[in-house]
């Protein structure tokens, strides 16, 4: 066989490299995101009605999803996740008469930067952020086109929903779970009350820009996982760290949702309670490795059918009481000293 002389080898190698560089995109791997669509393959423009379905986790609440579907104008419903599958697609299709329902799984920052991802969010008539690990949403989506597209959807008055972690990221302040191991134990109330500077107490700001939830932090699975203590620690830290002069907390039980209108009217639906807390007094003792002392947290607890005025942070319905933390122990003005209102 005739051998190529060195100059010909160089020409041949350069030509081969040019071909590989030219055609390599054709053989590129699958996109980093995953996308599952049911219903019509073509988006349909609709007139949407803004609002926020704030779901506390646990079993999905049909009424909250129907509320979102109605506000989508029968358009294209998009579910966002960082992990998981498309199980929401058949569930939502069974509840709603909509053009399509899609699940978009965005598992890293590479996926979040793909132009298709932002385009899908901008074309959606309703957006729902599923549960999971809110650290993923902060680590993978914050500071990317995903965050920009979600905030644009709020401005465009697209209905936005979320459950569990997907709700926890919707306030101005977010417990980011940065110190938590994947699928590890929850951050418990006792470990935060005994040390409000526990390394797992990590709070970020302004993932979503919802004017109705300004200066607000949100918690979920509330009574079932006994999260009142850690909620009070989050509020104390926000005040202690001078992140706000007044802090609000919205906490939602499992199988419960707060349906928030654009005028600030919130209606509770479902089986449990929603808690609306507020505090502006600096904690007396809030330092590392020392139990918290914090006074003046006001609480409104509401159940299904009851309404809350979010801009005024007030209600004539439900139960109002106050909480104090002294040396890491919570005290309540409720008659029985409880920190949660018992189900009726």
ChimeraX attribute file (.defattr): number of C-alpha atoms within 10 A of each C-alpha:
attribute: neighborCount
match mode: 1-to-1
recipient: residues
	/A:1	3
	/A:2	4
	/A:3	7
	/A:4	10
	/A:5	8
	/A:6	9
	/A:7	9
	/A:8	11
	/A:9	12
	/A:10	12
	/A:11	11
	/A:12	13
	/A:13	12
	/A:14	12
	/A:15	11
	/A:16	12
	/A:17	11
	/A:18	12
	/A:19	11
	/A:20	12
	/A:21	9
	/A:22	10
	/A:23	10
	/A:24	11
	/A:25	9
	/A:26	7
	/A:27	8
	/A:28	8
	/A:29	8
	/A:30	7
	/A:31	11
	/A:32	15
	/A:33	20
	/A:34	18
	/A:35	17
	/A:36	15
	/A:37	16
	/A:38	16
	/A:39	15
	/A:40	12
	/A:41	12
	/A:42	9
	/A:43	16
	/A:44	16
	/A:45	15
	/A:46	15
	/A:47	13
	/A:48	21
	/A:49	19
	/A:50	22
	/A:51	24
	/A:52	28
	/A:53	25
	/A:54	29
	/A:55	36
	/A:56	33
	/A:57	26
	/A:58	16
	/A:59	11
	/A:60	18
	/A:61	19
	/A:62	14
	/A:63	16
	/A:64	22
	/A:65	21
	/A:66	15
	/A:67	17
	/A:68	28
	/A:69	26
	/A:70	17
	/A:71	22
	/A:72	27
	/A:73	20
	/A:74	21
	/A:75	24
	/A:76	29
	/A:77	29
	/A:78	25
	/A:79	24
	/A:80	24
	/A:81	24
	/A:82	25
	/A:83	17
	/A:84	15
	/A:85	14
	/A:86	21
	/A:87	10
	/A:88	17
	/A:89	20
	/A:90	13
	/A:91	14
	/A:92	20
	/A:93	18
	/A:94	9
	/A:95	13
	/A:96	19
	/A:97	14
	/A:98	20
	/A:99	22
	/A:100	24
	/A:101	28
	/A:102	25
	/A:103	25
	/A:104	23
	/A:105	22
	/A:106	26
	/A:107	20
	/A:108	17
	/A:109	20
	/A:110	14
	/A:111	21
	/A:112	24
	/A:113	19
	/A:114	17
	/A:115	11
	/A:116	14
	/A:117	21
	/A:118	18
	/A:119	13
	/A:120	17
	/A:121	25
	/A:122	20
	/A:123	18
	/A:124	25
	/A:125	34
	/A:126	30
	/A:127	29
	/A:128	24
	/A:129	24
	/A:130	24
	/A:131	22
	/A:132	19
	/A:133	22
	/A:134	22
	/A:135	21
	/A:136	22
	/A:137	25
	/A:138	19
	/A:139	15
	/A:140	21
	/A:141	23
	/A:142	17
	/A:143	14
	/A:144	17
	/A:145	19
	/A:146	27
	/A:147	22
	/A:148	18
	/A:149	18
	/A:150	20
	/A:151	17
	/A:152	16
	/A:153	21
	/A:154	19
	/A:155	12
	/A:156	14
	/A:157	19
	/A:158	26
	/A:159	28
	/A:160	25
	/A:161	27
	/A:162	26
	/A:163	29
	/A:164	26
	/A:165	28
	/A:166	24
	/A:167	29
	/A:168	28
	/A:169	27
	/A:170	26
	/A:171	26
	/A:172	22
	/A:173	28
	/A:174	26
	/A:175	23
	/A:176	23
	/A:177	21
	/A:178	19
	/A:179	13
	/A:180	17
	/A:181	11
	/A:182	12
	/A:183	8
	/A:184	7
	/A:185	8
	/A:186	12
	/A:187	17
	/A:188	14
	/A:189	20
	/A:190	17
	/A:191	17
	/A:192	25
	/A:193	28
	/A:194	22
	/A:195	20
	/A:196	28
	/A:197	21
	/A:198	16
	/A:199	12
	/A:200	17
	/A:201	21
	/A:202	16
	/A:203	15
	/A:204	15
	/A:205	18
	/A:206	16
	/A:207	21
	/A:208	21
	/A:209	19
	/A:210	16
	/A:211	14
	/A:212	18
	/A:213	20
	/A:214	19
	/A:215	20
	/A:216	25
	/A:217	27
	/A:218	28
	/A:219	27
	/A:220	26
	/A:221	21
	/A:222	24
	/A:223	20
	/A:224	11
	/A:225	14
	/A:226	15
	/A:227	19
	/A:228	21
	/A:229	21
	/A:230	20
	/A:231	23
	/A:232	27
	/A:233	26
	/A:234	27
	/A:235	26
	/A:236	27
	/A:237	24
	/A:238	22
	/A:239	20
	/A:240	18
	/A:241	11
	/A:242	11
	/A:243	13
	/A:244	17
	/A:245	14
	/A:246	16
	/A:247	23
	/A:248	27
	/A:249	24
	/A:250	24
	/A:251	28
	/A:252	31
	/A:253	26
	/A:254	25
	/A:255	20
	/A:256	29
	/A:257	35
	/A:258	31
	/A:259	23
	/A:260	24
	/A:261	18
	/A:262	15
	/A:263	12
	/A:264	18
	/A:265	18
	/A:266	24
	/A:267	20
	/A:268	25
	/A:269	23
	/A:270	22
	/A:271	14
	/A:272	23
	/A:273	29
	/A:274	31
	/A:275	25
	/A:276	23
	/A:277	25
	/A:278	21
	/A:279	22
	/A:280	17
	/A:281	16
	/A:282	21
	/A:283	20
	/A:284	14
	/A:285	18
	/A:286	24
	/A:287	17
	/A:288	13
	/A:289	13
	/A:290	16
	/A:291	22
	/A:292	29
	/A:293	23
	/A:294	25
	/A:295	21
	/A:296	15
	/A:297	22
	/A:298	16
	/A:299	23
	/A:300	22
	/A:301	22
	/A:302	25
	/A:303	25
	/A:304	17
	/A:305	12
	/A:306	18
	/A:307	21
	/A:308	24
	/A:309	16
	/A:310	19
	/A:311	14
	/A:312	9
	/A:313	14
	/A:314	14
	/A:315	18
	/A:316	11
	/A:317	14
	/A:318	18
	/A:319	14
	/A:320	19
	/A:321	16
	/A:322	18
	/A:323	22
	/A:324	18
	/A:325	23
	/A:326	16
	/A:327	15
	/A:328	23
	/A:329	15
	/A:330	20
	/A:331	15
	/A:332	17
	/A:333	13
	/A:334	15
	/A:335	7
	/A:336	8
	/A:337	11
	/A:338	13
	/A:339	19
	/A:340	16
	/A:341	21
	/A:342	10
	/A:343	8
	/A:344	5
